[in-house]
Amino acid sequence: MAGFDTSRIGRGLVIRGTIRGEGDLEIEGRVEGNVDLDGELTLTDSARVKIESGALAARRVVVQGAVAGDIRATAAIVLEPGARVVGDLAAPSIGIRPGGLLRGHVSTSDSPAPARAAARSAPRREEAPRAPARVAPPPRRETPAAKPTPVAKPTPVAKSKGAPPPMMPSLKKGAKAQMKKKAGK
Amino acid sequence: MAATVIGQGIIIEGEVTSDEAVVVAGTVRGKLTVDGAVTIESGAVVEADIGATTLSVGGSVTGNVTASDRVDLLTGGKLIGDVKAARVTIADGAVFKGNVDMDL
């Protein structure tokens, strides 16, 4: 026997849980959980890998199948024709061959985390200058503050006007005209 | 070579289900359900309940074992747990602690 240094997860195999350790691994089947390997990881065209937490990690990752989740490699990541990856890639060297599909963030730097932090802090810096613009309104508030005094005057007038109207309906239609006629005489 | 080989340096924690033969030379913790032959190589550590058609144990197994066909405990093999199978063989020099139920 050639030994069991190279491992293979066959087509008919389903693993729900964690795979870790050292050595080369070829996945043809389904994995739902996490993979943390010190070695070369090959995901064949029949492989279906769903990373539940963190990222799929290995020294070198070659993808021909489907991966849902982030991939992190200490050496390289290669997406070959037929690869379908939804997640972020981070490795010193990343290759996407024609026919490889990816939806996610790609980072070839050794430390992807700071790069992302900077990207997130950038919008916050844009928000900061907006704050002075919001400070400007107070002068506008002063002008409405000045209005209340003229507004205060109409209110008593409104009250004096408000009081007579109820009296009006008590007068019969045409009574006012008769009063004017009497006044005219 | 079997379709699935869990090599020496590999550790699997969780539930493993397969419809084809599995060879374990590494470590498996959790549950191992295979519709086919399971071979536990010398040096392998399995801390799991195993279900298979045939099971061959050359390494260390801790857990209950159910095989629809047979269980072979090889020389140098170690099995701690109950065995339920139609046929069971225990080789000279094997370590075994548990109940055997051949009334399948």
Interface residues (C-beta under 8 A of the other chain):
Chain A: G3 F4 D5 T6 S7 R8 I9 G10 R11 G12 L13 V14 I15 R16 G17 T18 I19 R20 G21 E22 G23 D24 L25 E28 G29 G33 L37 D38 G39
Chain B: A2 A3 T4 V5 I6 G7 Q8 G9 I10 I11 I12 E13 G14 E15 V16 T17 S18 D19 E20 V22 V23 A25 G26 T27 G30 E41
